[in-house]
Amino acid sequence: MIKTTIKVDGMMCGMCEAHVSDAVRAVIKAKKVSSSHSKGVTEIISEEAPDSASLKEAIEKSGYKVLDIKSEPYEKKGFFRR
């Protein structure tokens, strides 16, 4: 699993979060997409590392500015895991 964090400028409210999340879902197959306008961040959990160029293009077509995209390995933390 891969966790991709995108810094997004221009999100002002919950609808902005929905627009960015929908734009991401339209381009990649993701397990989870969550956006936060207060943090200015969108997080994606996916099987494979997404194509940064297509993510940036989709988000910027929605009217927001992508400042940074970072991917790293992700391991789901279980409740009883040590």
N, CA, C and O of each residue as an XYZ file, in Angstrom:
328
protein
N       0.834     -1.182      0.000
C       0.000      0.000      0.000
C       0.885      1.254      0.000
O       1.985      1.267      0.552
N       0.369      2.286     -0.629
C       1.097      3.549     -0.748
C       0.223      4.677     -0.210
O      -0.968      4.750     -0.515
N       0.818      5.551      0.587
C       0.126      6.750      1.065
C       0.712      7.942      0.317
O       1.916      8.191      0.365
N      -0.158      8.672     -0.373
C       0.268      9.846     -1.122
C      -0.342     11.074     -0.465
O      -1.552     11.137     -0.251
N       0.495     12.041     -0.148
C       0.044     13.280      0.466
C       0.246     14.411     -0.527
O       1.340     14.605     -1.056
N      -0.831     15.157     -0.773
C      -0.784     16.265     -1.725
C      -1.103     17.555     -0.979
O      -2.145     17.662     -0.332
N      -0.205     18.534     -1.069
C      -0.488     19.845     -0.496
C      -1.234     20.642     -1.560
O      -0.748     20.839     -2.673
N      -2.439     21.098     -1.183
C      -3.316     21.786     -2.131
C      -3.637     23.182     -1.607
O      -4.049     23.343     -0.459
N      -3.445     24.180     -2.450
C      -3.766     25.561     -2.086
C      -5.101     25.943     -2.727
O      -5.360     25.621     -3.887
N      -5.940     26.630     -1.958
C      -7.190     27.131     -2.512
C      -8.440     26.481     -1.955
O      -9.546     26.940     -2.242
N      -8.298     25.417     -1.160
C      -9.478     24.807     -0.548
C      -9.944     25.695      0.604
O      -9.163     26.019      1.498
N     -11.224     26.088      0.580
C     -11.747     27.001      1.594
C     -12.860     26.392      2.456
O     -13.168     26.912      3.528
N     -13.463     25.293      1.989
C     -14.622     24.753      2.714
C     -14.793     23.261      2.412
O     -13.991     22.670      1.689
N     -15.819     22.677      2.961
C     -16.102     21.266      2.747
C     -16.394     20.924      1.286
O     -16.046     19.839      0.820
N     -17.030     21.845      0.567
C     -17.303     21.592     -0.855
C     -16.000     21.555     -1.651
O     -15.864     20.769     -2.588
N     -15.053     22.396     -1.280
C     -13.737     22.378     -1.937
C     -13.073     21.018     -1.715
O     -12.489     20.447     -2.636
N     -13.166     20.506     -0.482
C     -12.611     19.186     -0.177
C     -13.240     18.130     -1.082
O     -12.543     17.268     -1.617
N     -14.549     18.200     -1.251
C     -15.261     17.232     -2.090
C     -14.822     17.340     -3.546
O     -14.642     16.322     -4.214
N     -14.645     18.567     -4.046
C     -14.204     18.750     -5.435
C     -12.829     18.128     -5.666
O     -12.613     17.435     -6.660
N     -11.906     18.380     -4.746
C     -10.548     17.839     -4.890
C     -10.574     16.310     -4.795
O      -9.942     15.628     -5.602
N     -11.301     15.773     -3.814
C     -11.388     14.317     -3.647
C     -12.006     13.656     -4.881
O     -11.537     12.608     -5.326
N     -13.054     14.267     -5.431
C     -13.695     13.726     -6.635
C     -12.745     13.764     -7.832
O     -12.719     12.834     -8.638
N     -11.970     14.833     -7.945
C     -11.002     14.947     -9.048
C      -9.962     13.833     -8.958
O      -9.571     13.259     -9.974
N      -9.514     13.530     -7.729
C      -8.527     12.468     -7.521
C      -9.136     11.114     -7.883
O      -8.512     10.316     -8.583
N     -10.359     10.857     -7.403
C     -11.022      9.571     -7.684
C     -11.265      9.357     -9.175
O     -11.316      8.219     -9.640
N     -11.415     10.449     -9.923
C     -11.661     10.345    -11.363
C     -10.429      9.865    -12.122
O     -10.552      9.299    -13.208
N      -9.239     10.086    -11.559
C      -8.007      9.727    -12.273
C      -7.340      8.454    -11.793
O      -6.676      7.773    -12.574
N      -7.502      8.123    -10.529
C      -6.834      6.921    -10.017
C      -7.813      6.048     -9.243
O      -8.854      6.501     -8.769
N      -7.437      4.781     -9.136
C      -8.216      3.848     -8.323
C      -7.595      3.873     -6.926
O      -6.480      3.396     -6.717
N      -8.342      4.439     -5.976
C      -7.817      4.598     -4.616
C      -8.678      3.840     -3.617
O      -9.890      3.716     -3.789
N      -8.037      3.337     -2.575
C      -8.765      2.697     -1.477
C      -9.463      3.761     -0.645
O     -10.601      3.575     -0.214
N      -8.764      4.899     -0.418
C      -9.313      5.970      0.414
C      -8.756      7.306     -0.060
O      -7.577      7.423     -0.393
N      -9.631      8.313     -0.084
C      -9.211      9.673     -0.408
C      -9.846     10.588      0.631
O     -11.060     10.561      0.832
N      -9.028     11.392      1.285
C      -9.580     12.362      2.240
C      -8.861     13.695      2.079
O      -7.639     13.758      1.942
N      -9.666     14.764      2.099
C      -9.120     16.116      1.944
C      -9.480     16.955      3.160
O     -10.535     16.769      3.766
N      -8.596     17.879      3.511
C      -8.840     18.787      4.626
C      -8.513     20.213      4.195
O      -7.362     20.531      3.899
N      -9.535     21.068      4.161
C      -9.277     22.461      3.766
C      -8.504     23.205      4.848
O      -7.733     24.111      4.536
N      -8.697     22.838      6.116
C      -7.985     23.536      7.194
C      -6.488     23.217      7.181
O      -5.668     24.069      7.523
N      -6.133     21.991      6.787
C      -4.722     21.602      6.705
C      -4.142     21.863      5.315
O      -2.924     21.936      5.153
N      -5.014     22.003      4.312
C      -4.552     22.200      2.935
C      -3.918     20.948      2.369
O      -2.948     21.014      1.615
N      -4.485     19.782      2.747
C      -3.877     18.504      2.376
C      -4.933     17.516      1.882
O      -6.056     17.481      2.385
N      -4.554     16.723      0.894
C      -5.354     15.582      0.453
C      -4.491     14.343      0.620
O      -3.343     14.317      0.176
N      -5.044     13.308      1.264
C      -4.320     12.050      1.463
C      -5.008     10.943      0.689
O      -6.234     10.831      0.683
N      -4.194     10.128      0.035
C      -4.696      9.030     -0.787
C      -4.023      7.744     -0.325
O      -2.807      7.701     -0.142
N      -4.824      6.696     -0.138
C      -4.297      5.366      0.142
C      -4.623      4.527     -1.092
O      -5.787      4.417     -1.478
N      -3.600      3.935     -1.713
C      -3.806      3.155     -2.930
C      -2.864      1.958     -2.965
O      -1.891      1.889     -2.214
N      -3.176      1.022     -3.850
C      -2.351     -0.183     -4.010
C      -0.983      0.163     -4.598
O       0.041     -0.375     -4.177
N      -0.983      1.072     -5.582
C       0.253      1.438     -6.277
C       0.435      2.945     -6.224
O      -0.527      3.688     -6.028
N       1.660      3.387     -6.396
C       1.932      4.829     -6.411
C       1.243      5.462     -7.619
O       1.443      5.015     -8.749
N       0.434      6.495     -7.393
C      -0.260      7.144     -8.507
C       0.683      8.013     -9.334
O       1.761      8.392     -8.876
N       0.265      8.320    -10.548
C       1.025      9.179    -11.438
C       0.855     10.632    -10.985
O      -0.246     11.180    -11.053
N       1.924     11.240    -10.534
C       1.870     12.601     -9.989
C       1.374     13.619    -11.009
O       0.630     14.538    -10.667
N       1.787     13.455    -12.255
C       1.398     14.422    -13.289
C      -0.105     14.412    -13.524
O      -0.716     15.473    -13.655
N      -0.710     13.223    -13.580
C      -2.155     13.163    -13.824
C      -2.944     13.662    -12.610
O      -4.001     14.271    -12.768
N      -2.433     13.405    -11.396
C      -3.079     13.935    -10.189
C      -3.052     15.458    -10.195
O      -4.069     16.109     -9.953
N      -1.884     16.014    -10.473
C      -1.726     17.469    -10.489
C      -2.636     18.099    -11.533
O      -3.289     19.109    -11.268
N      -2.677     17.506    -12.713
C      -3.517     18.041    -13.795
C      -4.998     18.014    -13.407
O      -5.711     18.993    -13.625
N      -5.461     16.905    -12.835
C      -6.874     16.778    -12.464
C      -7.261     17.787    -11.384
O      -8.321     18.408    -11.463
N      -6.408     17.950    -10.381
C      -6.713     18.880     -9.285
C      -6.685     20.323     -9.781
O      -7.548     21.122     -9.419
N      -5.696     20.656    -10.607
C      -5.584     22.024    -11.091
C      -6.698     22.370    -12.080
O      -7.076     23.536    -12.190
N      -7.234     21.374    -12.805
C      -8.393     21.612    -13.671
C      -9.620     21.976    -12.843
O     -10.521     22.661    -13.326
N      -9.652     21.513    -11.589
C     -10.770     21.825    -10.689
C     -10.641     23.217    -10.078
O     -11.546     23.672     -9.379
N      -9.523     23.896    -10.336
C      -9.356     25.264     -9.862
C      -8.501     25.431     -8.628
O      -8.513     26.496     -8.009
N      -7.758     24.405     -8.256
C      -6.909     24.465     -7.064
C      -5.453     24.329     -7.487
O      -5.161     23.832     -8.575
N      -4.540     24.772     -6.627
C      -3.112     24.720     -6.951
C      -2.429     23.630     -6.143
O      -2.554     23.579     -4.920
N      -1.704     22.758     -6.839
C      -0.942     21.693     -6.181
C       0.441     22.242     -5.841
O       1.177     22.696     -6.717
N       0.779     22.192     -4.549
C       2.069     22.706     -4.095
C       3.118     21.605     -3.992
O       4.297     21.847     -4.251
N       2.695     20.385     -3.612
C       3.656     19.299     -3.403
C       2.926     17.967     -3.437
O       1.776     17.870     -3.010
N       3.600     16.935     -3.951
C       3.063     15.571     -3.941
C       4.153     14.656     -3.410
O       5.277     14.658     -3.912
N       3.812     13.864     -2.380
C       4.791     12.973     -1.765
C       4.150     11.607     -1.544
O       3.054     11.518     -0.989
N       4.823     10.547     -1.972
C       4.331      9.181     -1.756
C       5.297      8.424     -0.861
O       6.512      8.611     -0.931
N       4.728      7.554     -0.004
C       5.552      6.746      0.891
C       4.827      5.435      1.167
O       3.604      5.368      1.039
N       5.561      4.397      1.542
C       4.912      3.122      1.888
C       3.947      3.332      3.060
O       4.210      4.130      3.959
N       2.837      2.608      3.034
C       1.821      2.747      4.072
C       1.452      1.377      4.599
O       1.198      0.446      3.835
N       1.428      1.271      5.911
C       1.012      0.024      6.548
C      -0.136      0.344      7.481
O       0.002      1.153      8.398
N      -1.260     -0.288      7.244
C      -2.432     -0.049      8.079
C      -2.127     -0.479      9.508
O      -1.600     -1.564      9.750
N      -2.465      0.379     10.428
C      -2.218      0.075     11.830
C      -3.431     -0.637     12.414
O      -4.515     -0.060     12.494
N      -3.249     -1.873     12.815
C      -4.327     -2.652     13.417
C      -4.536     -2.272     14.870
O      -3.628     -1.756     15.521
N      -5.721     -2.525     15.374
C      -6.065     -2.165     16.756
C      -5.219     -2.936     17.771
O      -4.800     -2.387     18.790
N      -4.977     -4.208     17.480
C      -4.248     -5.050     18.429
C      -2.793     -5.293     18.037
O      -2.120     -6.123     18.649
N      -2.312     -4.596     17.049
C      -0.956     -4.794     16.562
C       0.060     -4.166     17.510
O      -0.208     -3.112     18.087
N       1.212     -4.790     17.678
C       2.247     -4.246     18.543
C       3.394     -3.695     17.758
O       4.356     -3.196     18.340
